[in-house]
Amino acid sequence: MRTIYQSTDDLGHTLRALKMTKEGHNDPVYMGLVIQDREVLFRTRENSSRDFVLQKIKEFVAGNATSLVSQPA
């Protein structure tokens, strides 16, 4: 497993995509994560592509940006 994308957005979320390849398999699996203060807010696991996982991460953050900011500490 290796990190193929990592970024931090303006709201302090860590956006991360991981590429996992099982031994004996040629097709990788991609894991997308949105993390804030060590808590995983969103996780997706896809066989399609890195770009598809990144799109899912962006959709989650865009769709939840207002509710994530307004949560009490």
Secondary structure by P-SEA (a helix, b strand, c coil): cccccccccccbbbbbbbbbbcccccbbbbbbbbbccccccbbbbbcccaaaaaaaaaaaaaacaaaaaaccc
